[in-house]
Amino acid sequence: MAKLAKRRSSLIASTALFTALTLALNLSPIKIPFPLAPFLYYQIWEIPIVAALILYGLKVGVIITFINTAALLVLFPGALPTGPFYNMVAVLSMLLGISAALRVKHSHQLRSILTPLLSTLLGAVSRVAAMTIMNYALLRYPPPIGFSIPEAAITPLLPLIGTFNTTLALYTVPIGYIVAKAVAVKIKASNKIALNELAAKL
């Protein structure tokens, strides 16, 4: 029971830490306009969410995404009041693709290479598919739902937005794996030190 409580406390603390990092990066000035559509920005705040998913599972990634969305709605919704919901759908769809990739079994020798590659591929595909449908359905409506863009203008925008979402996933997912691996090594080292200290006391 004590071990379970300690694990739960550790999970809550880790979730809080990754959530705080996500919010800090989201509200930071670190952003680069997408050259083909300058109203879209490359940012790095999704990386901690991907790392949290890899380390702790889909549930934690979804929780962080929901908290981030709620914070953005209050603090910085952007040009469109419902913009954070667009971000939420983009992130959640990518997380689902990554989660599906994590369930695919590989040999131990190939796992470290194939799983990140498959996660990036499925994360990008699921994100592009979800956002293509969402943008096509909603951008035609007036604010706060969309931007009153005529259907004739939406169609040529979709490949540009799809390219943006693809390229964003191409750096977000691999870096998320790198961060997750670094954190996992740190946790393993900390646990080993704690065990050694406990053994010294016995």
JOJOTA-V464546 format. One record per backbone hydrogen bond with DSSP energy under -1.0 kcal/mol. NH is the residue of the N-H (numbers start at 1). CO is the residue of the C=O. Records with the same first field share a line. If there is no record, write none. Layout:
NH->CO ; CO
This chain:
5->1
6->2
7->3
8->4
9->5
10->6
11->7
12->8
13->9
14->10
15->11
16->12
17->13
18->14
19->15
20->16
21->17
22->18
23->19
24->20
25->21
26->22
27->23
31->29
32->42
34->40
37->34
40->37
42->32
47->44
50->46
51->47
52->48
53->49
54->50
55->51
56->52
57->53
61->57
62->58
63->59
64->60
65->61
66->62
67->63
68->64
69->65
70->66
71->67
72->68
73->69
74->70
75->71
76->72
83->80
85->82
87->83
88->84
89->85
90->86
91->87
92->88
93->89
94->90
95->91
96->92
97->93
98->94
99->95
100->96
101->97
102->98
104->101
111->107
113->110
114->110
115->111
117->113
118->114
119->115
120->116
121->117
122->118
123->119
124->120
125->121
126->122
127->123
128->124
129->125
130->126
131->127
132->128
133->129
134->130
135->131
136->132
137->133
138->134
139->135
141->138
145->142
146->142
147->139
148->141
149->139
153->150
154->150
155->151
158->154
161->157
162->158
163->159
164->160
165->161
166->162
167->163
168->164
169->165
170->166
172->168
173->169
175->171
176->172
177->173
178->174
179->175
180->176
181->177
182->178
183->179
184->180
185->181
186->182
187->183
188->184
189->185
190->186
191->187
192->188
193->189
194->190
195->191
196->192
197->193
198->194
199->195
200->196
201->197
